[in-house]
Amino acid sequence: MNNTSSITRALAGLLVIISLGFSSAAIADSNESLAENTKLPLQIVNQTGLKVVVQVNYADTVPNGISKQVLATKNLYDQYTALGMKPGKDYEIVMVFRADGAQFLLTDEAYDQKVKQPHPKGNANLAILEALQKDGVKMYECAVAMRLKGYTPQDILPFSRIVASGIGAMVDFEKSGYISITP
């Protein structure tokens, strides 16, 4: 009887293991059949060697006066930071301000004088841009846009670099391996 009881226990254990295997497969199948929008969000997979050039070329803002394109760049930076990625090591972000987006690199004084509907207290993007610059994001201002809009080098934030052409800079960055985005 001792032998029979050991065999019975072994068979019972085997049946439990087999049934667990089937229930795990059933759970996996049910996860696969879930609607895509109910699954956990996908994470950023490529976390090293990233070079991104962001084109800031239009004047659309959220209600508090912050550029939608500047905000999108900050969101990308925040996602990389949350993943533990290091600027300069795992990724680089540069921003090219051109066309109507050129206004977002203006100093507070120049912004209030030269932008048709300025935010009541200067350039609302200043705090975000200063923080991004401090964390390694480089910013470039299009000289063509500056000339067309009447901006001088003194009107531009001191940490930004003027380039001869914003479009030319975009081409150069892309040719140098940067992924171009226009949020």
ZIWORA-V368455 format. One record per residue. N is the residue number from 1. PSI is psi in degrees with one decimal (* if undefined). BURIAL is + if it has 9 or more other C-alpha atoms within 8 Angstrom, else -. Layout:
BEGIN
[[N;PSI;BURIAL] [N;PSI;BURIAL]]
END
This chain:
BEGIN
[[1;-31.4;-] [2;-41.1;-] [3;-43.0;-] [4;-41.9;-] [5;-34.9;-] [6;-40.9;-] [7;-41.5;-] [8;-45.0;-] [9;-41.4;-] [10;-43.7;-] [11;-40.3;-] [12;-42.7;-] [13;-40.6;-] [14;-41.4;-] [15;-38.8;-] [16;-45.2;-] [17;-43.8;-] [18;-43.6;-] [19;-35.3;-] [20;-39.8;-] [21;-42.2;-] [22;-39.8;-] [23;-34.9;-] [24;-40.8;-] [25;-39.1;-] [26;-39.1;-] [27;-44.4;-] [28;-42.9;-] [29;-38.3;-] [30;-33.8;-] [31;-37.9;-] [32;-26.1;-] [33;-1.6;-] [34;150.3;-] [35;142.7;-] [36;-38.5;-] [37;-2.4;-] [38;-5.5;-] [39;160.7;-] [40;146.5;-] [41;142.9;-] [42;146.1;-] [43;163.0;-] [44;123.3;-] [45;-48.4;-] [46;111.5;-] [47;12.6;+] [48;155.4;-] [49;23.7;-] [50;134.4;+] [51;117.7;+] [52;131.8;+] [53;123.2;+] [54;124.7;+] [55;120.9;+] [56;102.6;+] [57;9.3;+] [58;164.6;+] [59;9.9;-] [60;135.9;-] [61;161.0;+] [62;168.1;-] [63;-27.4;-] [64;8.0;-] [65;1.4;+] [66;134.7;+] [67;134.3;+] [68;-35.0;+] [69;-36.9;+] [70;-42.4;+] [71;-40.5;+] [72;-37.9;+] [73;-42.3;+] [74;-40.4;+] [75;-41.9;-] [76;-47.6;-] [77;-45.7;-] [78;-38.0;-] [79;-45.7;-] [80;-43.2;+] [81;-43.1;+] [82;-28.3;-] [83;-2.2;-] [84;12.0;-] [85;145.2;+] [86;126.9;+] [87;141.7;+] [88;-22.6;-] [89;-56.0;+] [90;-26.6;+] [91;161.6;+] [92;139.4;+] [93;129.8;+] [94;152.7;+] [95;134.2;+] [96;116.4;+] [97;119.7;+] [98;170.4;+] [99;-136.8;+] [100;-19.6;+] [101;-13.7;+] [102;-26.7;+] [103;-22.7;+] [104;-8.0;+] [105;13.5;+] [106;149.0;+] [107;166.0;+] [108;-46.4;+] [109;-48.3;+] [110;-38.0;+] [111;-46.7;+] [112;-33.3;+] [113;-34.0;-] [114;-10.3;-] [115;132.6;+] [116;-48.9;-] [117;75.5;-] [118;154.6;+] [119;144.3;+] [120;-21.5;-] [121;50.9;-] [122;-156.2;+] [123;106.9;+] [124;-13.7;+] [125;-10.1;+] [126;-48.4;+] [127;-42.7;-] [128;-45.2;+] [129;-41.0;+] [130;-42.4;-] [131;-43.8;-] [132;-44.1;+] [133;-42.7;+] [134;-32.9;-] [135;14.3;-] [136;-1.2;+] [137;126.8;+] [138;145.6;+] [139;137.5;+] [140;136.7;+] [141;133.8;+] [142;122.0;+] [143;-30.6;+] [144;-47.6;+] [145;-39.9;+] [146;-46.0;+] [147;-45.5;+] [148;-31.6;-] [149;-2.9;-] [150;25.4;-] [151;145.6;+] [152;165.4;-] [153;-30.4;-] [154;-19.9;-] [155;-17.1;+] [156;144.5;+] [157;136.0;+] [158;-20.7;-] [159;-0.8;-] [160;153.0;+] [161;136.0;-] [162;133.3;+] [163;150.5;+] [164;-38.5;+] [165;128.3;+] [166;-41.8;+] [167;-42.0;-] [168;-40.4;-] [169;-41.0;+] [170;-45.6;+] [171;-46.2;-] [172;-44.4;-] [173;-43.8;+] [174;-43.3;+] [175;-25.6;-] [176;8.8;-] [177;7.0;-] [178;143.4;+] [179;125.0;-] [180;130.3;+] [181;145.2;-] [182;90.2;-] [183;*;-]]
END
